[in-house]
Amino acid sequence: MKKIKYYYNTNTLRYEKLVTPLRVRLLRVFGFVAAAFVTVGLISYLAFQFVGSPNEKILRNENARIREKYKVILAQVKAMQLEMKEIENRDNNVYRSIFESNPVPDSARAKAMELELEIASVEKMKDNQLVSSITSILENLESRITSQKKSFDELQGLVKNKEQLLAHTPAIQPVSNKDLNRVASGFGYRIDPVYKTTKFHAGLDFSAPQGTPIYATAEGTVTTAGNTGNGYGNHVIISHGYGYETLFGHMVRVKVRNGEAVKRGQVIGWVGSTGKSTGPHCHYEVHKYGEKIDPIYFFYNDLTAEQYDLLLKKAAASNQSLD
């Protein structure tokens, strides 16, 4: 039951019923509602300022999880980059060295090998920075992987040609030398037998009786067969491809002719002493892209490690050449 309020009217000296005007009641209601809104606003402000809204808490938790995942992904990517670098180094320094192929330049693997991973710490990165960083890393890896795949495709082609390459690479001695006693003079500066001065000797001299067979040391095509007046007497030059060329000098007789294809181990002539020579022997040279190199490094097919070591010592002796 609603309580009725009375007040004492001093004018009439009577208790009269208290009636609140509508305007006053509306003002009271408005004041209460306004105070309530202000109170709620203050409470909300303080709560959001120091506690945060539920959505903010959810977003903060989600961001924390994303950053933790990013750390894990970043660690995995760094591990992948190390593995990728190892593969690239192995490709350049091992695989391509085997096939004597030029290394792939880093610029071909990736335009930017040095990633800016430390632009900002993970904790300070904004969301767009995280996405940009991950995207940059993955694009870089994708570029390197694509380039490495092309390199391995090229190496696969080189593997297919490896057998042919080996067949065309000088790999045996030009004369039978089982006792390793036929190397009379090695590669380098030696005393000239005619002028008695120190001159560069561009090959190996194998002393042998006249008529001893001389063998092609690799597959190739004869480019010179005969005496051209250059001091080598009757000699043979074979082009093997892949930049290799061999020369066999001072033959008593040449068996092959210009343009003839020869196989490794095929007899191409016989030991003699024609041209600038002081005794029967085979002067043997190996050229790589026109440069004369020591033939001693191309006898790996018919020698054991111990025999090769002994042959190295014999070839290194300072003595007089035979031509």
Buried (B, 14 or more C-beta within 10 A) or exposed (E): EEEEEEEEEEEEEEEEEEEEEEEEEEEEEEEEEEEEEEEEEEEEEEEEEEEEEEEEEEEEEEEEEEBEEBEEBBEEBEEBBEEBBEBBEEBBEEBBEEBEBEBBEBEBBBEEBEBEBEEEEBEEBEEEEBEEBBEBBEBBBEBBBEBBEEBBEBBEEBBEEEEEBBBBBBBBBBBBBEEBEBBBBBBEEBBBBEEEEEBEBBBBBBBBEBEBBBBBBBBBBBBBBEBEEEBBBBBBBBBBBBBBBBBBBBBBEBBBEEEBEBEBEBEBBBBBBBBBBBBBBBBBBBBBEEEBBBBBEBBEBBBEEEBBEBBBEBBEEEEBBBB
